[in-house]
Amino acid sequence: MQIFLTVVGVILLILVLLYFVFKNRIKDQLNSQQSMIDEYKQSMQLFIISKKKDKLSNAKLPKGALEQIPKLMRNRKVALVKAKVGSQVMTLLCDDKIYKTLPEKKTIVAEVAGIYIVGIKKVK
């Protein structure tokens, strides 16, 4: 019985250590992604045509962008925004907080990094 408790204790200790190691790794990865987004974001004037939550595989995203997305994320529902940027109609991604504040059929000035809407500066 003592051997069993010792083995369970060692396994629990290993699991706790792994939890903290991976928690710090994920935190570092998120920080590096955020710094990359901040580096590449630029202000753009967008006319929001429509917004919906749909699977990435159903969105009309460029083939290169779809290939870079992990397979598990392709079937997950995300916030998609169809917007007119200049003379092009594009499908953009955004966070749920931004999705809720986006007005439809209006022109906005937003911060965009690639195909990702980072923030809203002003609504016209």
N, C-alpha and C positions, 0 to 999 in steps of 0.2 A: 504494500500500500504506500510505503514511503517513497519507493522508486517512482510509482505512478504520479504522486504529487510533485516530486522533483522534476519529472519530465514535463508535466503540465506547466509548472512554474517557469521553466526554461523556455518553453514554447511561447508563453504569454510575454515574457521579457523580450524575446526576439520580435514578436509582433508589434509590441510597443515601440521598440527601436526602429523598425522598418516604417512604422506610421510617421514618426517624426522626421526621418530621413526623406521620405517621399513628400511629406508636407512642405519641407523646405525647398526641395527641388521644384515642385510645382509653383511655389511662390516666386522663385527665381525666374522660372520660365515665363510666368505671367508678367513679371516686371520687364523682362527683355522684350516681350511682345508689345507691351504698352509703350516702351521707349521707341520701338520701331514705328508704331502707329503715329506717335507724336512727331517723329522725324519726317514722315512722309505725308502728313495731312496738309491739305490746302483748301482754301475757301472757294466755293463754287456756288453759282446761282442755279437753283433747281426749280422746275415746275413739277410738283407732285401730281402725277396722273392718277395713280391708285396705289393702295397698300393692302397687303393681305399676308396671312400666315400660310405657308405652303412648304412642301418638301423641296429641297434643293435640286433633286433629280427632275422635278416638274418645272423648275424655273428655267428661263431662257438665258442661262449664263454662258459665257465663253467656254469653249471646250477645255482650254488650258487651265482656267480657274476651277472647273469641275474636277479635273484630274488631280489637282493639288489638295482637294478636300478629302479627309479620311472617309473610308467607306461607311463607317458607322454613322457619320454625320450627314451623309447624303440623304438618308431616309428620315431624318429628324425634321420636324416642322420648325421653320425659322421665319423671322419677320422680313418680308420682301417688299421693296418699294419700287414701283415703276415710275421713273421720272424722266423728264426731258432736260438734258444737259446740253445747252447750246442748240444745235440742230439734231442731235442724236437722242433717241429714246433708249434708255438703259434700265436694266434691272439691278438694283442696289440692295445690299444687306444692311441691317441696322440692329441695334440692341433693343430689348423690349421697352426700356424707359424712353428711348428716343421715338420708338414706334408709336407709343401712346400719345406723344405730344405733337407728332407730325400732322399738319392739316392737309386734307385732300383738296385738289383743284386750286391750289394757291402756290405762289412763288415764294421760295425761301432762300436764304443764304446759309449754307451748311458747310461744315468741315468734313471733307471726304478724304479717305486714305485708300486708294485703289478703288474697290467696289464696296467699301464699307463706310457708312455714314457714322462719323465719330460724334458730331454734335451739331446743334442748331444755333446759329448766331442771331439771325433775326427773321421774322416773318413779315412779308410785304402784303 
